[in-house]
């Protein structure tokens, strides 16, 4: 992260207090962990001590600051792209990540993907930017695990969301009726083409592209986190890093 990119989010992370280590270097260290996938103790000496960096990661994870930074960048990038800062359409999907031996709790077996681990459940806008996310056990079906993602989305974008686009895993009248009654959202299901010919589904490919962006951060290649809260924090950090790259150096 260059100094010019730091200026975009500085006021959210730095309150101006005098500290031994600058928040610029701390945030850069956290983003280095996100991209490289290295252990905290293997953080290069160019950065502040790993214990100090981890302290701020833990603090920002627990007080929701990383989520706030993500939401700020989403609105700012949408505005700079000529879009309404408040999105009206969300695209939902889940990704099952294999759990490492570091994971503790909230681990299950996804029978469809044949993977033991956790699911990353996300909702993105039509630019592929993260609107809401939850990490939960992989044995929870998409149509059941998605409720937590919806509630978080509702809290952030109370009035703007009108429609959610999803794949066949969310198909079913009960979910659509529940969404309309509770959130007043319309559920649009886009099914795959049953023919052997590959076809890109309109809008649905956008969330798949976001999963690809996230997976390029080596910390996200598997689930290495002890808790789902840390897994969610690294989803936000992955998207923060990706969105900051859209700003000029």
ChimeraX attribute file (.defattr): number of C-alpha atoms within 10 A of each C-alpha:
attribute: neighborCount
match mode: 1-to-1
recipient: residues
	/A:1	16
	/A:2	12
	/A:3	10
	/A:4	13
	/A:5	16
	/A:6	18
	/A:7	11
	/A:8	15
	/A:9	17
	/A:10	17
	/A:11	10
	/A:12	13
	/A:13	15
	/A:14	12
	/A:15	9
	/A:16	10
	/A:17	7
	/A:18	8
	/A:19	7
	/A:20	8
	/A:21	13
	/A:22	13
	/A:23	19
	/A:24	17
	/A:25	16
	/A:26	21
	/A:27	20
	/A:28	18
	/A:29	24
	/A:30	20
	/A:31	19
	/A:32	19
	/A:33	21
	/A:34	22
	/A:35	20
	/A:36	14
	/A:37	17
	/A:38	14
	/A:39	12
	/A:40	15
	/A:41	10
	/A:42	11
	/A:43	19
	/A:44	14
	/A:45	8
	/A:46	8
	/A:47	17
	/A:48	19
	/A:49	17
	/A:50	18
	/A:51	12
	/A:52	14
	/A:53	22
	/A:54	17
	/A:55	12
	/A:56	15
	/A:57	20
	/A:58	14
	/A:59	13
	/A:60	16
	/A:61	20
	/A:62	13
	/A:63	10
	/A:64	11
	/A:65	17
	/A:66	23
	/A:67	21
	/A:68	15
	/A:69	19
	/A:70	25
	/A:71	18
	/A:72	16
	/A:73	20
	/A:74	24
	/A:75	18
	/A:76	16
	/A:77	19
	/A:78	18
	/A:79	13
	/A:80	10
	/A:81	11
	/A:82	8
	/A:83	13
	/A:84	14
	/A:85	17
	/A:86	17
	/A:87	21
	/A:88	16
	/A:89	17
	/A:90	26
	/A:91	25
	/A:92	25
	/A:93	22
	/A:94	23
	/A:95	16
	/A:96	24
	/A:97	23
	/A:98	22
	/A:99	21
	/A:100	14
	/A:101	10
	/A:102	10
	/A:103	18
	/A:104	13
	/A:105	12
	/A:106	16
	/A:107	20
	/A:108	18
	/A:109	18
	/A:110	20
	/A:111	11
	/A:112	10
	/A:113	11
	/A:114	11
	/A:115	16
	/A:116	19
	/A:117	23
	/A:118	29
	/A:119	30
	/A:120	22
	/A:121	21
	/A:122	25
	/A:123	26
	/A:124	25
	/A:125	24
	/A:126	17
	/A:127	18
	/A:128	21
	/A:129	24
	/A:130	25
	/A:131	24
	/A:132	26
	/A:133	24
	/A:134	23
	/A:135	26
	/A:136	24
	/A:137	21
	/A:138	29
	/A:139	20
	/A:140	16
	/A:141	16
	/A:142	19
	/A:143	14
	/A:144	10
	/A:145	20
	/A:146	22
	/A:147	15
	/A:148	16
	/A:149	18
	/A:150	20
	/A:151	14
	/A:152	15
	/A:153	19
	/A:154	15
	/A:155	10
	/A:156	16
	/A:157	14
	/A:158	12
	/A:159	13
	/A:160	14
	/A:161	20
	/A:162	15
	/A:163	18
	/A:164	21
	/A:165	22
	/A:166	21
	/A:167	16
	/A:168	13
	/A:169	14
	/A:170	22
	/A:171	17
	/A:172	12
	/A:173	10
	/A:174	11
	/A:175	16
	/A:176	18
	/A:177	15
	/A:178	14
	/A:179	18
	/A:180	15
	/A:181	11
	/A:182	9
	/A:183	16
	/A:184	15
	/A:185	18
	/A:186	17
	/A:187	23
	/A:188	16
	/A:189	17
	/A:190	17
	/A:191	13
	/A:192	13
	/A:193	11
	/A:194	8
	/A:195	7
	/A:196	6
	/A:197	6
	/A:198	9
	/A:199	10
	/A:200	10
	/A:201	13
	/A:202	9
	/A:203	17
	/A:204	20
	/A:205	13
	/A:206	20
	/A:207	26
	/A:208	18
	/A:209	13
	/A:210	19
	/A:211	18
	/A:212	12
	/A:213	15
	/A:214	23
	/A:215	17
	/A:216	14
	/A:217	23
	/A:218	15
	/A:219	23
	/A:220	22
	/A:221	14
	/A:222	17
	/A:223	24
	/A:224	21
	/A:225	20
	/A:226	16
	/A:227	17
	/A:228	23
	/A:229	16
	/A:230	18
	/A:231	24
	/A:232	21
	/A:233	23
	/A:234	26
	/A:235	27
	/A:236	25
	/A:237	25
	/A:238	23
	/A:239	22
	/A:240	23
	/A:241	20
	/A:242	16
	/A:243	17
	/A:244	20
	/A:245	13
	/A:246	10
	/A:247	11
	/A:248	8
	/A:249	11
